[in-house]
Amino acid sequence: MLPTPEDVKQYIAAGLACEHLAVEGDGQHFFATIVSEAFTGKRPIQRHQLVYAALGDRMKAEIHALSMKTLTPAEWRAA
């Protein structure tokens, strides 16, 4: 069974404290907007690695593709 955007949202939220989290997708390709204090001081690749760590093996097995916008709370408020 293909994961839903809500499934992916729950997977991320379970492994990463988020102030805002929105996921869209079609079961294989997903786009997430993720706002987390954990991103403060981190480069984009480091932010993505935190999200991939939260998803664990699901990135290999369930989720075909994930695009993401990763922001700190200050960046989110300024946007």
C-alpha positions as CSV (number, residue, x, y, z in Angstrom):
1,M,0.0,0.0,0.0
2,L,1.3,3.4,-0.9
3,P,1.8,6.0,1.9
4,T,-0.5,9.0,2.0
5,P,0.7,12.5,2.6
6,E,-0.7,12.2,6.1
7,D,1.4,9.1,6.7
8,V,4.6,10.9,5.6
9,K,3.7,13.8,7.8
10,Q,3.3,11.5,10.8
11,Y,6.6,9.8,10.0
12,I,8.5,13.1,10.0
13,A,6.7,14.4,13.1
14,A,7.6,11.3,15.0
15,G,11.3,11.8,14.5
16,L,11.7,15.6,14.3
17,A,10.1,18.3,16.4
18,C,8.3,20.6,14.0
19,E,6.6,23.9,14.5
20,H,4.9,23.6,11.1
21,L,4.7,20.6,8.8
22,A,2.7,20.3,5.6
23,V,3.0,17.4,3.1
24,E,1.4,17.0,-0.3
25,G,1.8,14.1,-2.7
26,D,0.4,11.3,-4.7
27,G,1.6,8.2,-2.9
28,Q,5.0,8.1,-4.6
29,H,6.2,11.7,-4.9
30,F,5.9,14.1,-2.0
31,F,6.6,17.7,-1.2
32,A,7.0,18.8,2.4
33,T,7.3,22.2,4.0
34,I,9.0,21.7,7.4
35,V,9.7,24.3,10.0
36,S,11.9,23.2,12.9
37,E,14.2,24.8,15.4
38,A,16.6,21.9,14.8
39,F,17.5,23.5,11.4
40,T,19.0,26.6,13.1
41,G,22.6,27.0,12.1
42,K,22.5,24.1,9.6
43,R,23.1,24.2,5.9
44,P,20.4,22.9,3.6
45,I,22.0,19.4,3.1
46,Q,22.2,19.0,6.9
47,R,18.6,20.0,7.3
48,H,17.6,17.4,4.7
49,Q,19.7,14.8,6.4
50,L,17.7,15.4,9.6
51,V,14.5,14.8,7.7
52,Y,15.9,11.6,6.1
53,A,17.0,10.4,9.5
54,A,13.5,10.9,10.8
55,L,12.1,8.9,7.9
56,G,14.7,6.1,8.2
57,D,14.2,3.1,6.0
58,R,10.9,4.4,4.7
59,M,12.9,6.5,2.2
60,K,14.2,3.3,0.7
61,A,11.1,1.2,0.9
62,E,7.9,3.3,0.9
63,I,8.7,6.8,-0.3
64,H,9.9,7.1,-3.9
65,A,10.7,10.8,-3.9
66,L,10.6,13.6,-1.4
67,S,11.2,17.3,-2.2
68,M,11.3,19.6,0.8
69,K,11.5,23.2,1.9
70,T,13.2,23.3,5.3
71,L,13.0,26.5,7.3
72,T,13.9,27.7,10.8
73,P,11.0,29.3,12.7
74,A,12.6,32.8,12.1
75,E,12.8,32.0,8.3
76,W,9.2,30.9,8.3
77,R,8.0,34.1,10.1
78,A,10.0,36.2,7.6
79,A,8.6,34.5,4.5
